[in-house]
Amino acid sequence: MSNDALAIIGCLGAAGIAGLIGWRAGTYKGQPRRGWCLRRWLFISLALFSVAALAGCDTGQPAASGAGPATSPAQSPTGTSATSGAGTTTGNGTRTCVTSAAKGNCGPYRYPAINDGQNPDANVGQNVWNPISGWSQTLTATNPGNWYATANMPAGNTAVVSYPDTGQEIAWVNSAPPPLSSYSSIYSSFSENMHETSRTDAEAAYDIWLNNWNNEVMIQVDFSALRPRCSANAAIATFGGSGGVPVQKWNLCTYGSEIIWQLDDRNERSGSVDILAMLTWLVRHRYLPQRSGLTDLSYGFEICSTGGRAEVFRVSRLSISAR
């Protein structure tokens, strides 16, 4: 019997019932999304992969099982596409990558402002992991800290359709994700603009995967007016005070296996976070397994609706420093 697992989730929105299995920039992304999802089914059987393929679902697992992910060779900033013919590169020197493919990908980039201490390469991905009827999105990237997605998502839709993001898959050591205890610090700074309107349903957030894609933690920092926050907090904690990170209060929410930190009663389009402190708190309070290891770290936008109009979601600055 295979140990691979397929998570199939049904979410009810104005656009109907949509399967929420998708793709991350350079890696698979299968996410159990949100408390407003009606139900989640987990089937453990290799035979179900054929059913998933017919339904248009990804497996939600990394490409290689039981071994560390392959690291990309060192490169200068380049523009590529995950789907042949979907991406283009323009300009000289620093190239611009443009892709409208659902799984389009730009990179890998060797970008000094983003370094997890293990893998120096980062990607920027379209990541339309839950396509619905009427979606449209084009990614334009110069580098992992300077990119934008022009999205047009149907009005009234409440399920996450895409997560355009800068993503960095962590290089493994001895066939295992590097444990959190091996880091002395993980800080990140960001600056973004969703250009939201009264009909925008979206948020800006970090998406972090641990323990070989078995545990997901989000750090949500900016919400549009229609984006719901936690209805009930599992805990409240304060982080910051070192590494240039301000002291701030955070609410902890859980939706099934997904763990979410939300900035307390406010939004930030520009700021910084102490990622290691937030993750080690979760280990200490048993929300994450002991000896948890970091698998993937990303930052971008969860987009549900733009009110049926084109909207620009831009990241103008992003840094990740891990030691």
FENTA-V605863 format. One record per residue. RES is the residue in three letters. OMEGA is omega in whole degrees, -180 to 180 (NA if undefined). Layout:
res=[RES RES]
omega=[OMEGA OMEGA]
This chain:
res=[MET SER ASN ASP ALA LEU ALA ILE ILE GLY CYS LEU GLY ALA ALA GLY ILE ALA GLY LEU ILE GLY TRP ARG ALA GLY THR TYR LYS GLY GLN PRO ARG ARG GLY TRP CYS LEU ARG ARG TRP LEU PHE ILE SER LEU ALA LEU PHE SER VAL ALA ALA LEU ALA GLY CYS ASP THR GLY GLN PRO ALA ALA SER GLY ALA GLY PRO ALA THR SER PRO ALA GLN SER PRO THR GLY THR SER ALA THR SER GLY ALA GLY THR THR THR GLY ASN GLY THR ARG THR CYS VAL THR SER ALA ALA LYS GLY ASN CYS GLY PRO TYR ARG TYR PRO ALA ILE ASN ASP GLY GLN ASN PRO ASP ALA ASN VAL GLY GLN ASN VAL TRP ASN PRO ILE SER GLY TRP SER GLN THR LEU THR ALA THR ASN PRO GLY ASN TRP TYR ALA THR ALA ASN MET PRO ALA GLY ASN THR ALA VAL VAL SER TYR PRO ASP THR GLY GLN GLU ILE ALA TRP VAL ASN SER ALA PRO PRO PRO LEU SER SER TYR SER SER ILE TYR SER SER PHE SER GLU ASN MET HIS GLU THR SER ARG THR ASP ALA GLU ALA ALA TYR ASP ILE TRP LEU ASN ASN TRP ASN ASN GLU VAL MET ILE GLN VAL ASP PHE SER ALA LEU ARG PRO ARG CYS SER ALA ASN ALA ALA ILE ALA THR PHE GLY GLY SER GLY GLY VAL PRO VAL GLN LYS TRP ASN LEU CYS THR TYR GLY SER GLU ILE ILE TRP GLN LEU ASP ASP ARG ASN GLU ARG SER GLY SER VAL ASP ILE LEU ALA MET LEU THR TRP LEU VAL ARG HIS ARG TYR LEU PRO GLN ARG SER GLY LEU THR ASP LEU SER TYR GLY PHE GLU ILE CYS SER THR GLY GLY ARG ALA GLU VAL PHE ARG VAL SER ARG LEU SER ILE SER ALA ARG]
omega=[-180 176 179 -177 179 178 179 -172 176 178 -179 177 -178 180 178 -178 -177 177 -174 173 -174 -169 176 179 178 -179 173 176 174 -171 171 -165 157 177 179 168 -174 -172 179 178 177 179 179 -179 180 -178 -176 178 177 176 180 -180 179 -178 -180 -178 170 -177 -178 -180 176 -174 180 -178 175 178 -180 180 178 178 -179 176 180 -179 167 179 180 175 179 176 178 178 -174 176 -176 -177 176 175 -179 175 180 -180 176 -174 175 178 179 177 176 178 -179 -179 -179 -175 176 -179 8 177 167 -168 -172 -177 179 180 -178 -179 -179 -175 -177 -175 177 179 170 -173 172 175 171 -170 178 -176 177 180 176 -179 173 179 177 180 175 -174 170 176 -176 178 -177 -179 175 176 174 -173 173 -178 -174 178 174 179 -177 177 179 180 -174 174 174 -169 163 -177 177 177 -172 176 -177 177 -180 175 178 176 179 -178 178 -179 179 180 171 177 169 180 175 174 -175 170 -174 173 178 -177 -173 173 180 -178 180 173 -175 177 172 -172 165 175 -172 178 -178 170 177 174 -179 -179 -179 176 174 173 -172 -171 -176 -176 167 -176 -178 -176 -177 173 179 174 178 -178 175 180 174 -179 180 180 178 179 176 179 -179 -180 180 176 -178 179 -179 175 178 178 174 175 -175 -179 -178 -179 -174 167 176 176 -171 169 178 177 173 173 178 -178 180 -176 175 -173 -177 179 -179 179 -179 174 -180 176 -177 -179 170 170 175 179 171 -180 177 179 -176 -178 -176 180 -176 174 179 -174 167 -173 176 -175 172 -179 -180 178 178 -178 -177 176 -170 167 -178 178 175 176 174 -179 -180 179 NA]
